[in-house]
Amino acid sequence: VVPRLAAARARVDAAGRALTALDPTAVLARGYSLTWIEDAGGARRLVRDASEAPDGATLRTVFARGDALRSKVVGRAPKDEGA
């Protein structure tokens, strides 16, 4: 019984580590952020590419501690100005 319990505990621990690694807030803690585009009705969808946010769009960006910024798109920056 004890070896089976140890094996089950190891599987639960491994599953917990996998879930932690997939947690979006863990990614934020490494310095990333999540950005949503907001429509006039308040609905949001995640922005995965700059082309999804037209000029004038309202964006909401959330950081690791849960604080957020709301911003407006005023134009596009060349790729070489990025990171």
Secondary structure as UniProt FT lines:
FT   HELIX           2..22
FT   HELIX           24..29
FT   TURN            30..31
FT   STRAND          34..38
FT   TURN            40..41
FT   STRAND          44..46
FT   HELIX           50..52
FT   TURN            55..56
FT   STRAND          58..62
FT   TURN            64..65
FT   STRAND          68..72
FT   HELIX           79..81
//
